[in-house]
Amino acid sequence: MISIDGSEGEGGGQVLRTALALSAVTGRSFRIEHIRGKRKKPGLLRQHLTAVKAIAEICSAHVSGAELGSRALSFEPKSAKHGDYHFAIGTAGSATLVLQTILPPLLVAQGRSHIVLEGGTHNSMAPPFDFIAQTFLPLLHRMGATVSAELSRPGFYPAGGGRFEVHIEGGSTLAPLELMRRGALNKLKIKAVVSQLPERIAEREARLLASALCDYPLDFETAVVDSAGPGNVAMVTVRAEALTETFTGFGEVGVRAETVAHRLAGEVRGYLQSDAPIGGHLADQLLIPLALAGGGSFRTTEPSLHTRTNADVISLFLPVRVSIDRDGASHLIRVAASAP
């Protein structure tokens, strides 16, 4: 049984999610102590517990410690099985992070799966649905996976209530991926969205983003969506020759729309002024697919602690080595088979 200290590295839920996903892929059991040890409220929150129960159902695992607030957990999986699954968090906890946990074993398991996930779809501490659909899944397709996702209803913090569906054709062998250059920039797409809030908030964000990024080809739009509670998200999609990257900013109580847009514009400009094709959040998401493919490489902006921690956990379960090296103004990340 693999032993993991959940307070190491970034010390949050990423350690647990990656361990659960790769345990289900490999059939290797693990025990984790000090779950989310560096968070203000350590232990399992509802979204983490949903992920544990979801993947336990998928691979008929024996689990101990699967309770709210638990700081230790043992997980002993059997083979992952395709099928129809429905998982609801019951709060605004991120449903996309639950997908992050269950997707790898369902990609590997032979057969077709249909997943319905309910909870938060647009949270500030997790990849929003748009990032999954526009940026992450197209790269999986390039590697040979067949996965589609459709948003039925957005869910913002704190009301939640979002819903999306995912279709997976499991059993395909993933091919390594190399992304060293972004290629020519095609267009930026700015979209600001509100739910149960005045549309002028979205209009202010979209106008400021368009002004701040006006030296790039772009178009912008606003939208009012139906959700269980109030919410606001501004998104900038960067469409380039090699890939599409997605950046998001979230409205907060007491924070002006102009502040949200200013922060987001700064993040997008930082990415565009670099020569790296992969942004920091996408770098984190790509590591598991590349590890499952047995190799790959990409250039990215400054790797986050999440990315470095993910690399460490992956090496516990799979015979791969993840190297992260500075490459001029960017960083080069390589995933390769480790020496026997």
CORBELVEN-V826020 format. One record per residue. RES is the residue in three letters. BURIAL is + if it has 24 or more other ideal C-beta (glycine too) atoms within 12 Angstrom, else -. Layout:
RES_BURIAL, RES_BURIAL
This chain:
MET_-, ILE_+, SER_-, ILE_+, ASP_+, GLY_+, SER_-, GLU_+, GLY_+, GLU_+, GLY_+, GLY_+, GLY_+, GLN_+, VAL_+, LEU_+, ARG_+, THR_+, ALA_+, LEU_+, ALA_+, LEU_+, SER_+, ALA_+, VAL_+, THR_+, GLY_+, ARG_+, SER_+, PHE_+, ARG_+, ILE_+, GLU_+, HIS_+, ILE_+, ARG_+, GLY_+, LYS_-, ARG_+, LYS_-, LYS_-, PRO_+, GLY_+, LEU_+, LEU_+, ARG_+, GLN_+, HIS_+, LEU_+, THR_+, ALA_+, VAL_+, LYS_+, ALA_+, ILE_+, ALA_+, GLU_+, ILE_+, CYS_+, SER_-, ALA_+, HIS_-, VAL_+, SER_-, GLY_+, ALA_+, GLU_-, LEU_-, GLY_-, SER_+, ARG_+, ALA_+, LEU_+, SER_+, PHE_+, GLU_-, PRO_+, LYS_-, SER_-, ALA_+, LYS_+, HIS_+, GLY_+, ASP_-, TYR_+, HIS_+, PHE_+, ALA_+, ILE_+, GLY_-, THR_+, ALA_+, GLY_+, SER_+, ALA_+, THR_+, LEU_+, VAL_+, LEU_+, GLN_+, THR_+, ILE_+, LEU_+, PRO_+, PRO_+, LEU_+, LEU_+, VAL_+, ALA_+, GLN_-, GLY_-, ARG_-, SER_+, HIS_-, ILE_+, VAL_+, LEU_+, GLU_+, GLY_+, GLY_+, THR_+, HIS_+, ASN_+, SER_+, MET_+, ALA_+, PRO_+, PRO_+, PHE_+, ASP_+, PHE_+, ILE_+, ALA_+, GLN_+, THR_+, PHE_+, LEU_+, PRO_+, LEU_+, LEU_+, HIS_+, ARG_+, MET_+, GLY_-, ALA_+, THR_+, VAL_+, SER_-, ALA_+, GLU_-, LEU_+, SER_-, ARG_+, PRO_+, GLY_+, PHE_+, TYR_+, PRO_-, ALA_+, GLY_+, GLY_+, GLY_+, ARG_+, PHE_+, GLU_+, VAL_+, HIS_+, ILE_+, GLU_-, GLY_+, GLY_-, SER_+, THR_-, LEU_+, ALA_-, PRO_+, LEU_+, GLU_+, LEU_+, MET_+, ARG_-, ARG_+, GLY_-, ALA_-, LEU_+, ASN_-, LYS_-, LEU_+, LYS_+, ILE_+, LYS_+, ALA_+, VAL_+, VAL_+, SER_+, GLN_-, LEU_+, PRO_-, GLU_-, ARG_-, ILE_+, ALA_+, GLU_+, ARG_+, GLU_+, ALA_+, ARG_+, LEU_+, LEU_+, ALA_+, SER_-, ALA_+, LEU_+, CYS_-, ASP_-, TYR_+, PRO_-, LEU_+, ASP_-, PHE_+, GLU_-, THR_+, ALA_+, VAL_-, VAL_+, ASP_-, SER_+, ALA_+, GLY_+, PRO_+, GLY_+, ASN_+, VAL_+, ALA_+, MET_+, VAL_+, THR_+, VAL_+, ARG_+, ALA_+, GLU_-, ALA_+, LEU_+, THR_+, GLU_+, THR_+, PHE_+, THR_+, GLY_+, PHE_+, GLY_+, GLU_-, VAL_-, GLY_-, VAL_-, ARG_-, ALA_+, GLU_+, THR_-, VAL_+, ALA_+, HIS_-, ARG_+, LEU_+, ALA_+, GLY_-, GLU_+, VAL_+, ARG_-, GLY_+, TYR_+, LEU_+, GLN_-, SER_+, ASP_+, ALA_+, PRO_+, ILE_+, GLY_+, GLY_+, HIS_+, LEU_+, ALA_+, ASP_+, GLN_+, LEU_+, LEU_+, ILE_+, PRO_+, LEU_+, ALA_+, LEU_+, ALA_+, GLY_-, GLY_+, GLY_+, SER_+, PHE_+, ARG_+, THR_+, THR_+, GLU_+, PRO_+, SER_+, LEU_-, HIS_+, THR_+, ARG_+, THR_+, ASN_+, ALA_+, ASP_+, VAL_+, ILE_+, SER_+, LEU_+, PHE_+, LEU_+, PRO_-, VAL_+, ARG_+, VAL_+, SER_+, ILE_+, ASP_-, ARG_-, ASP_-, GLY_-, ALA_-, SER_+, HIS_+, LEU_+, ILE_+, ARG_+, VAL_+, ALA_-, ALA_-, SER_-, ALA_-, PRO_-
